[in-house]
Amino acid sequence: MKKTPISDIHEALGAKMVDFAGYYMPLQYEGIQEEHDSVRKNVGLFDVSHMGEFVVKGREAEKLVQSISSNDVKALVPGEAQYSCMPNDEGGIVDDMLVYRLFEDQCSEDEKAFLLVVNASNMQKDWDWITSKNVFDTRMINISEETGLLALQGPKAIQTLQKLTDIDLSEIKYYTFRKGTVSGIENLLISATGYTGSGGFELYVRNEDLAALWNALMHAGQEFDIQPCGLGARDTLRLEMGFCLYGNDIDDTTSPIEAGLGWITKFTEGNDFPSRDMFEQQKLEGVKKKLVAFETEERRVPRHGYLVFDQDENEIGVVTSGTQSPSLDKPIGLAYVRKENSKMGNTIYFQAGKKLIPATIVRLPFYKV
């Protein structure tokens, strides 16, 4: 099992450690409810150094990234990022990812550079997939093993981080980034992104500087009651916003159109990603199944893999994600159901043991920030 460079810090803080995607990661510290609330109301700090980072650099770097990305990479200028996915050849998704258009200060005049951030569980699979598509004049560099990543999230994140940098953080708009110095650590990539829906920043840093950055952020956030946060709170926070989790809500067999990710699937001229024709047809003719959000007034929590039924007890789908929402104090979930059962306000039933639990299809996000 791999460790992040600050696993000893998590252990010293009393974190419950688990195996996640082959990494020794903190699940929780004080508790998921406390950590979740801290991010929604104040500020929390996550170690997400298990994520994968690939640099794509060269004269035809944009062509390579465009060829594997469902979103329109050509729309990016240096300092901007976008959420996207890598479609496979069978109408599914290899992985979802963040695409950063890097500043080209270390490139020759006709070169471009991108940073792709992918899921830890798919790192080798993604690398092999992109490599198989690289017929362009460009090179790929896997910097995952030397790069640490911290997510500072919550409404007090900007006040916390501003203590440590001369960069005007208010100028870093959502899905943009800057490179700069934080707490004396140079060449950090400061990105206004996250997986919680409560605002904040993701900070990419060299492994050797990760511990110093963690400690500086924890100290700077003391007046805002900063909390270290684990994967448990990360999951409840993302689910309240309806953000997809690879392996649960999207995978090799689900299309971005089915998953409600049509907004990152751009059919612009020259954007010839795998399965484009299939996705265009789905957008035109509709899909057979759709990812929907639901909530229940019952106390039973839906779990991944629970079957879903209609009022006549016909099987119509499956739960992909579910939890007890800490913010709403009710069970919530995502499920794929047949298109004809996906209307807003419809009652569906998920099977928990021998019981069918009624739930209502609702609009996302569950939690309104």
Secondary structure, 3 states (H helix, E strand, C coil): CEECCCHHHHHHCCCEEEEECCEEEEEECCCHHHHHHHHHHCCEEEECCCCEEEEEEECCHHHHHHHHCCCCHHHCCCCEEEEEEEECCCCCEEEEEEEEECCCCCCCCCCEEEEEEECHHHHHHHHHHHHHHCCCCCEEEECHHHEEEEEEECCCHHHHHHCCCCCCHHHCCCCEEEEEEECCEEEEEEECCCCCCCCEEEEEEEHHHHHHHHHHHHHHCHHHCCEEECHHHHHHHHHHHCCCCECCCECCCCCCCCCCCHHHCCCCCCCCCCCHHHHHHHHHHCCCEEEEEEECCCCCCCCCCCEEECCCCCEEEEEEEEEEECCCCEEEEEEEEEHHHCCCCCEEEEEECCEEEEEEEECCCCCCC
